[in-house]
Amino acid sequence: MAVKYDKLWDILKERNMMKTKLVHAAKISNNAMAKQKRTRMSDSKSS
């Protein structure tokens, strides 16, 4: 089952929040964010 992060990216945009701030606020690693970004990029290519 694929996970979609579209709502997350929309919320970040609405709140004028950068991904680096999300990384710090959520206490996740930069690698985890990069993986989500890669997933987003590959999903957009397959659409």
Secondary structure, 3 states (H helix, E strand, C coil): CCCCCHHHHHHHHHCCCCHHHHHHHHCCCHHHHHHHHHHHHHHHHHC
